[in-house]
């Protein structure tokens, strides 16, 4: 009776996690494209790419720990 909501909450937050992973993947791809298109060496663009990369891999690791299936 009291524990029925647990599965529903897990599914809800897993769906949010999957959406965040997809968004960060797009951000990471855009950051990589911007870095490739640059002519000069700019540290802020490299830092932006590395930040997007670390966020994406952290979320991916969290999904793996929670055994979330990405579709």
C-alpha positions as CSV (number, residue, x, y, z in Angstrom):
1,X,0.0,0.0,0.0
2,X,2.7,2.5,0.9
3,X,5.4,1.3,-1.5
4,X,3.4,1.5,-4.7
5,X,4.6,5.0,-5.5
6,X,8.3,4.0,-5.4
7,X,8.2,2.3,-8.8
8,X,6.3,5.3,-10.3
9,X,8.8,7.8,-8.9
10,X,11.7,5.8,-10.1
11,X,10.3,5.6,-13.6
12,X,9.5,9.3,-13.6
13,X,13.1,10.3,-12.5
14,X,14.6,7.7,-14.9
15,X,12.7,9.4,-17.8
16,X,14.0,12.8,-16.7
17,X,17.6,11.4,-16.5
18,X,17.2,10.0,-20.1
19,X,16.0,13.4,-21.3
20,X,18.9,15.1,-19.6
21,X,21.4,12.7,-21.2
22,X,19.9,13.4,-24.7
23,X,20.1,17.1,-24.1
24,X,23.7,17.0,-22.9
25,X,24.7,14.8,-25.8
26,X,23.4,17.5,-28.2
27,X,25.3,20.2,-26.2
28,X,28.5,18.1,-26.3
29,X,28.2,17.6,-30.1
30,X,27.6,21.4,-30.6
31,X,30.6,22.2,-28.4
32,X,32.8,19.8,-30.5
33,X,31.6,21.3,-33.7
34,X,32.4,24.8,-32.5
35,X,35.8,23.7,-31.4
36,X,36.6,22.2,-34.8
37,X,35.4,25.3,-36.7
38,X,37.7,27.6,-34.7
39,X,40.8,28.9,-36.4
40,X,42.7,30.1,-33.3
41,X,43.3,28.5,-29.9
42,X,40.7,29.6,-27.4
43,X,40.7,28.3,-23.9
44,X,37.1,29.2,-23.1
45,X,35.8,27.0,-26.0
46,X,37.9,24.1,-24.9
47,X,36.7,24.6,-21.3
48,X,33.1,24.7,-22.5
49,X,33.6,21.4,-24.4
50,X,35.3,19.7,-21.4
51,X,32.5,20.9,-19.1
52,X,29.8,19.5,-21.4
53,X,31.7,16.3,-21.8
54,X,32.1,15.8,-18.0
55,X,28.4,16.5,-17.4
56,X,27.4,14.1,-20.1
57,X,29.6,11.3,-18.8
58,X,28.5,11.9,-15.2
59,X,24.8,11.5,-16.2
60,X,25.7,8.4,-18.3
61,X,27.5,6.9,-15.3
62,X,24.5,7.6,-13.1
63,X,22.2,6.0,-15.6
64,X,24.4,2.9,-15.6
65,X,24.4,2.8,-11.8
66,X,20.6,3.0,-11.7
67,X,20.3,0.4,-14.5
68,X,18.4,2.7,-16.8
69,X,17.8,1.5,-20.3
70,X,18.5,4.2,-22.9
71,X,16.5,3.9,-26.1
